[in-house]
Amino acid sequence: MTLQQTTLHAPIIDEGIEKKLSGLTPETIRTVIDDVLSSETGPRLKAYLKTCVHCGLCSDGCHFFLSFDRNPRYSPVGKIKETLARFIHDKNRITADVIRQAAVIAYTECNLCRRCVMYCPFGIDTAYMIGIVRRICHRLGVTPLYIQDTAHSHSAFMNQMWVKEDEWIDTIHWQEEDAREEIPDLRIPLEKEGADVMYSVIAPEPRFQADLIYKAAVLMKRAGIDWTLPATPGWDNSDMAMFSGDNEIMGRITRTHFEAAERLNVKKIVMGECGHAFRSVYDTGNRWLGWTFPPIPVVHAIEFYYDLLKTGRIRIREKFKPRVTFHDPCNIVRGKGLHEKARYIIAKTCENFIEMTPNREHNFCCGAGGGVINCGPPYKSKRMQASRVKAEQLKNTGADVVITPCHNCHSGIDDILHHYKIPMSVTFMVDILTTTMETNP
């Protein structure tokens, strides 16, 4: 079923983008472009640029292109031609207006989901190239206001929601008190040295979704896991600086996260249900720091849940009855290949599962990841238009509930369901597990 498309209204004036443009000179722009290209890129970028034959086969992989009625300006190759290719071939003639256009394209018209890579005959990583455009824009001080504010929060508090240390600790105590009404001897251990697991969350949890911490604690208790949370910075694993182009802050976030785990002398880090944070910690942030591998093993919640079910540390009492479908998050499926483990969990916990079409590594992006939702309310209308193909995919399942183990996906899909009036709810996987698992000790 095809959903009706809406129309964009007046141009968006973003103070974060506009503020620095008036002071940019062609010389400043050229210097930054030269520095980024010469010191932060290499053979990988050259190979992509020389290999691309502009065939356009990447286009059908892009939800922007499909949702905007196959408008070629939204094709992946079209976005590169209007941004990075211009930076390279016309670098002596790049004006502030070109930078404005590039920032809008790079931050708000590409989710860095890498679905287009699946359709390129040469495997060219468009998301990597758009990331370079974001890096150049960041170096020039031209970044959407909302995502830059988030990066500032990372810089000041090492979390993305301006959560102070005492607020974090108070939230943990509050959730522990609530959980003990269900399990009297439950504790949420802070600063426990030598635990098997350091569990890490993203800052929206203590700020807006504290019940997820409660549910994680119940799961840990039922499974008999020796675990802890840090009380100091390092508890938040999110990383919007990775998407704003602020690699320096991205490196600080990753280092702080691992330093907390090393200080507590844990055996591994289990990350909550977030895709971009997982990618930052196990991949992008590490490489910026020059690390070949993470200094401490890191697993995503999906891997953790899978192991708990597979080894019998948690058992299912009764399967979830409503019709469910599953959204494959980009960063844990195309980025890490956890799609089959996720389906194992669903098979164990849900009675009525309906696959989306397409699915697994071919699934459409939620439209919120890659920092796009963090560019804020000014871009929500465009984001909803770009998600029309995702809305159709969701609606066509006929499911009652969509499960997605990622915060950005959860928020993005919730927006889609409301905007397109689709009678479906969205939930995390831990919600399903804590609803269905055996509660006996």
Secondary structure in CASP SS format (residue, H / E / C, confidence):
PFRMAT SS
TARGET T0000
AUTHOR 0000-0000-0000
METHOD secondary structure of the structure
MODEL  1
M C 1.00
T C 1.00
L C 1.00
Q C 1.00
Q C 1.00
T C 1.00
T C 1.00
L C 1.00
H C 1.00
A C 1.00
P C 1.00
I C 1.00
I C 1.00
D C 1.00
E H 1.00
G H 1.00
I H 1.00
E H 1.00
K H 1.00
K H 1.00
L H 1.00
S C 1.00
G C 1.00
L C 1.00
T C 1.00
P H 1.00
E H 1.00
T H 1.00
I H 1.00
R H 1.00
T H 1.00
V H 1.00
I H 1.00
D H 1.00
D H 1.00
V H 1.00
L H 1.00
S H 1.00
S H 1.00
E C 1.00
T C 1.00
G C 1.00
P H 1.00
R H 1.00
L H 1.00
K H 1.00
A H 1.00
Y H 1.00
L H 1.00
K H 1.00
T H 1.00
C C 1.00
V C 1.00
H C 1.00
C C 1.00
G C 1.00
L C 1.00
C C 1.00
S H 1.00
D H 1.00
G H 1.00
C C 1.00
H H 1.00
F H 1.00
F H 1.00
L H 1.00
S H 1.00
F C 1.00
D C 1.00
R C 1.00
N C 1.00
P H 1.00
R H 1.00
Y H 1.00
S C 1.00
P H 1.00
V H 1.00
G H 1.00
K H 1.00
I H 1.00
K H 1.00
E H 1.00
T C 1.00
L H 1.00
A H 1.00
R H 1.00
F H 1.00
I H 1.00
H H 1.00
D C 1.00
K H 1.00
N H 1.00
R H 1.00
I C 1.00
T C 1.00
A H 1.00
D H 1.00
V H 1.00
I H 1.00
R H 1.00
Q H 1.00
A H 1.00
A H 1.00
V H 1.00
I H 1.00
A H 1.00
Y H 1.00
T H 1.00
E C 1.00
C C 1.00
N C 1.00
L C 1.00
C C 1.00
R C 1.00
R C 1.00
C H 1.00
V H 1.00
M H 1.00
Y C 1.00
C C 1.00
P C 1.00
F C 1.00
G C 1.00
I C 1.00
D C 1.00
T H 1.00
A H 1.00
Y H 1.00
M H 1.00
I H 1.00
G H 1.00
I H 1.00
V H 1.00
R H 1.00
R H 1.00
I H 1.00
C H 1.00
H H 1.00
R H 1.00
L C 1.00
G C 1.00
V C 1.00
T C 1.00
P C 1.00
L H 1.00
Y H 1.00
I H 1.00
Q H 1.00
D H 1.00
T H 1.00
A H 1.00
H H 1.00
S H 1.00
H H 1.00
S H 1.00
A H 1.00
F H 1.00
M C 1.00
N C 1.00
Q C 1.00
M C 1.00
W C 1.00
V C 1.00
K C 1.00
E H 1.00
D H 1.00
E H 1.00
W H 1.00
I H 1.00
D H 1.00
T H 1.00
I H 1.00
H H 1.00
W H 1.00
Q H 1.00
E H 1.00
E H 1.00
D H 1.00
A H 1.00
R H 1.00
E H 1.00
E H 1.00
I C 1.00
P C 1.00
D C 1.00
L C 1.00
R C 1.00
I C 1.00
P C 1.00
L E 1.00
E C 1.00
K C 1.00
E C 1.00
G C 1.00
A C 1.00
D C 1.00
V E 1.00
M E 1.00
Y E 1.00
S E 1.00
V E 1.00
I C 1.00
A C 1.00
P H 1.00
E H 1.00
P H 1.00
R H 1.00
F H 1.00
Q C 1.00
A C 1.00
D H 1.00
L H 1.00
I H 1.00
Y H 1.00
K H 1.00
A H 1.00
A H 1.00
V H 1.00
L H 1.00
M H 1.00
K H 1.00
R H 1.00
A H 1.00
G C 1.00
I C 1.00
D C 1.00
W E 1.00
T E 1.00
L E 1.00
P C 1.00
A C 1.00
T C 1.00
P C 1.00
G C 1.00
W C 1.00
D E 1.00
N C 1.00
S C 1.00
D C 1.00
M C 1.00
A H 1.00
M H 1.00
F H 1.00
S H 1.00
G C 1.00
D C 1.00
N H 1.00
E H 1.00
I H 1.00
M H 1.00
G H 1.00
R H 1.00
I H 1.00
T H 1.00
R H 1.00
T H 1.00
H H 1.00
F H 1.00
E H 1.00
A H 1.00
A H 1.00
E H 1.00
R H 1.00
L H 1.00
N C 1.00
V C 1.00
K C 1.00
K E 1.00
I E 1.00
V E 1.00
M E 1.00
G C 1.00
E C 1.00
C C 1.00
G H 1.00
H H 1.00
A H 1.00
F H 1.00
R H 1.00
S H 1.00
V H 1.00
Y H 1.00
D H 1.00
T H 1.00
G H 1.00
N H 1.00
R H 1.00
W H 1.00
L H 1.00
G C 1.00
W C 1.00
T C 1.00
F C 1.00
P C 1.00
P C 1.00
I C 1.00
P C 1.00
V E 1.00
V E 1.00
H E 1.00
A H 1.00
I H 1.00
E H 1.00
F H 1.00
Y H 1.00
Y H 1.00
D H 1.00
L H 1.00
L H 1.00
K H 1.00
T C 1.00
G C 1.00
R C 1.00
I C 1.00
R C 1.00
I E 1.00
R C 1.00
E C 1.00
K C 1.00
F E 1.00
K E 1.00
P E 1.00
R E 1.00
V E 1.00
T E 1.00
F E 1.00
H C 1.00
D C 1.00
P C 1.00
C H 1.00
N H 1.00
I H 1.00
V H 1.00
R C 1.00
G C 1.00
K C 1.00
G C 1.00
L C 1.00
H H 1.00
E H 1.00
K H 1.00
A H 1.00
R H 1.00
Y H 1.00
I H 1.00
I H 1.00
A H 1.00
K H 1.00
T H 1.00
C E 1.00
E E 1.00
N E 1.00
F E 1.00
I C 1.00
E C 1.00
M C 1.00
T C 1.00
P C 1.00
N C 1.00
R H 1.00
E H 1.00
H H 1.00
N C 1.00
F C 1.00
C C 1.00
C C 1.00
G C 1.00
A C 1.00
G C 1.00
G C 1.00
G C 1.00
V C 1.00
I H 1.00
N H 1.00
C H 1.00
G C 1.00
P H 1.00
P H 1.00
Y H 1.00
K H 1.00
S H 1.00
K H 1.00
R H 1.00
M H 1.00
Q H 1.00
A H 1.00
S C 1.00
R H 1.00
V H 1.00
K H 1.00
A H 1.00
E H 1.00
Q H 1.00
L H 1.00
K H 1.00
N H 1.00
T H 1.00
G C 1.00
A C 1.00
D C 1.00
V E 1.00
V E 1.00
I E 1.00
T C 1.00
P C 1.00
C C 1.00
H H 1.00
N H 1.00
C H 1.00
H H 1.00
S H 1.00
G H 1.00
I H 1.00
D H 1.00
D H 1.00
I H 1.00
L H 1.00
H H 1.00
H H 1.00
Y C 1.00
K C 1.00
I C 1.00
P C 1.00
M C 1.00
S E 1.00
V E 1.00
T E 1.00
F C 1.00
M H 1.00
V H 1.00
D H 1.00
I H 1.00
L H 1.00
T H 1.00
T H 1.00
T H 1.00
M E 1.00
E C 1.00
T C 1.00
N C 1.00
P C 1.00
END
